[in-house]
């Protein structure tokens, strides 16, 4: 019997870009017993390499850009979906504002379209237009710290309504992540579970934000935290205090 844990990164396995020792130790124990570890995040690959470099954790798979990109433990691409640049331009024309920081992702490189981002990645490239970018793009990130949750949620809904045939937008706390239609962390987890022949009853998912709901929906073994938004708690079956709590008490 193979068990698989798919964990969100920011606010879940990491807190303020740092991993607690208890979480690191629990993940090492999980993998030492032959369980599969999947990191499922809105980050690109250039934003997750620190998991291996700083904490010596070698995830079996990474679901990146909210499901638009899946890579293996070595960073080799398994699957990627892209957003047409014409659609990106239309979306950008709608959301352009002085109080919104916008970046786009290829999955391996981050491009900033204006100043004010808060992305904790080691390398980012500032450009004036997506026409300067030669790579295919799979995610648009919108960061607006001066807007409240209701304003951000409203903007997310407007984007989804206008461009629903091409993309899907998720709210990740105060970020909005826009990816190709059909992409989600949940779909990524199902893809990997099928690849590894893992029964869905042996899949465990944990996260702290709305882009994790698609993972909660695919298994009864879904976990979140007491401090998350009240409505979000209703989507998970278990409340825990940490990833370590989930691993030690429910998986091992």
N, C-alpha and C positions, 0 to 999 in steps of 0.2 A: 504494500500500500504506500503510495507516494502522497505526501501532503505538500501543499503549496501556499505560501503566504505572499500576498500582494500588498505592499505597504506604500502609502503616500509618503512624500519626503518632508516638505516644509510644513511645520506645525504638527507633524506626526512622528516620523523618525528623527527629524531635525527640529530644533527649537532655536530660532535666531541664528541659523546656519551652523549650529553646533549639535553634536550628538552626545546625549548623556551616557555615562559609562554603563549603566544598567541596560540600556537599549543595545549598545554595542556588544556587551557580553551575551545578552540573550540571542542576538542575531548570530553570533559566532557559534553558540551552542546549537541553535536551530540547524545551521548548515553542517555542523560536525556530525549530526545525526541523520544526514542525508535528505533533509527537507529542502524544497526549492524556495529560493528567495527571488521575488520580482519587485523591483522598484518601479512604482507607477506614479508619474509626476508630470507637471506641466513644463518642467525644465527641459532644455536640450541636452545632448550628450556632453557638450563642453561645460555644462553646469552641474554634472553629477560625477565627474571623474574623481573629485575630492573624496567620495565615499571609499574608493579603493586606496587613494594616496594617503589620506589622513587617518582612516579607521581600519584599513586592511580588510574591508568587506568587499567580496567579489560576488555581486549579485549574478544569478544565473541568466536573468534577462532584465532589460530596462524597457518599460513602456514610457515613451517620451512624448512631449508636446501633446499631452492629453490623448494619446492613442494614435496620433498621426505618424509616429515613427516607433518601430520596435527594433532593438538591437540585442545581440547576444552579449555574453560576459566580456568579450574582447572588444565590443563596440562595432562589430560587423553588422551591417544593415540586413534585416530580415524582411521588413516591410515598411513602405513609406507612401503616404498620400500627400498631394500638394494642392495649394490654392492657386488658381490662375491669377497671374499678375494683374489682369484687367479687373478682376473682382476685388483684389487688394486695393487697387487705386480707387474704386468706387466706395469701398468701405472707409478708406482714409479720408476721402473728401467729405464724408458724412460726419466723422468724429473729430476732425481737426479742431483743436482748441488750445489756447495758451496754457491751460491748467491740466492738460493730459499729456503724459509721456507715452510715446509709441515706439515699439520695437517689433522687428520681424525675425523669424527664425528659420534657418534651413535644417536645423536639427544638429548641426555641428558648428555653426557660426551664428553669432548674435549681431544684428545690425540695428543701431539706434537711429531713429529718424528725427529725433529732437533731444533736447537735454532734459534732465530731471528724472531719469530712470532710477529704480531702486533694486536692480537685478544683481544678485550676489555671485556673478560669474567672473572668472579670472580674466577673460579676454572678450572685448566687445568692440565693434567697429562703428564709428559714426559716419553716416552717409546723409546726403541731402535729399535723395530720392531712391525709390526701389529700382529705378532704371540703372543705377550704378551697381546693382547686385547681379552677378552672373548665375548664381545658384537658384534652384527651385526652392520655393518657400512653403512651409507647412503650418506656420502659426503666426498670428498677430497678437501681440500683448499690449493691453491698454492699462496704464497705471495712473490713477487719479486720486492722490491722497487728500485732496481738498473737498472731494465730494462725499456725501454720506452714503450709507448702504442703499437707501431707497433710490437715490439718484443713479447709482451704479447699476442697480437691478433694472431700473427703467431703461437705461441706455442699452443694457444687454438684451432686454426684450425687444427693443426697437430694431436692433441689429438682426436678431433672429427672425423677426417678422419680415423685414425687407429683403434679406438675403438667404432665406430658408432653403432655397433650392440648391445652394452652393456650399453653405457653411453651417456650423453650429457654434454658438458662443456660450461659454460657461463663465459663471462668476466664481472666482477663487478668492474669497475674502474681498479685498478692495481692488483686485485685478479683474480684468475681463480677458479671457483667453479664447481666441477664435481659431478654429481648426476646420479642415474639410468636413463636409457632411458625412455622417456615418461613423466618425471617429469618436471614440470615448475610451476611458480607462477600462471600462467593463468589457468592451469588445476586444480590447487588447489582451485582457486576462483570459477570456474564453479562447482566443486564438492560441495562446501559449499552453493552456490546459489541454487543448486538443493535440497540439504538437507533442506534448509530453505524456499524453494518455492518462491524465489525472482526472479522476471522477470529480464532478462539481461539488459533491458532498465533502470532499477533502480539500476544497479551496477555501482559504481564509482571506478576508480583505479588511483593511483598516485605513481610515482617513479622517480628515477634520473639516472638509469643505464640500461645496456643492458639486465640484467636478469629481468627487469620489462616489456620488450616489449611484452612478452606473455600475460601480464595483459592488456596492451594497446589494443591488437588485439581482445579481446573478447567483448569490449563494445565501444560505441561511446563516453562515458563519461570518457575519458582518459586524464590524466594531467601530465605535467612535468614542468620544470623550465627553465628560460632563460639562466642560466649558464651551462647547460649540453652540452655535445658534440653536434655539429650542426646536424649531421646525426641522432642522437637519437631524436631530436625534431620532425623530420618528422613522427615519429611513434605515437605521441600523438596528440589529437585534440585540447587541450587547454594548454596555458602557464600561470602559476600562480606564485606568489611570495613565497607561503608557503602552508602548509597543511591547516592552518587557513583560508587563502584566498579561497582555494578550498571548504572548508566546508561552510563558511559564505556566499559566493556569488553563489554557484552552487548547494548545497545539501539542506540546511535548507530552 
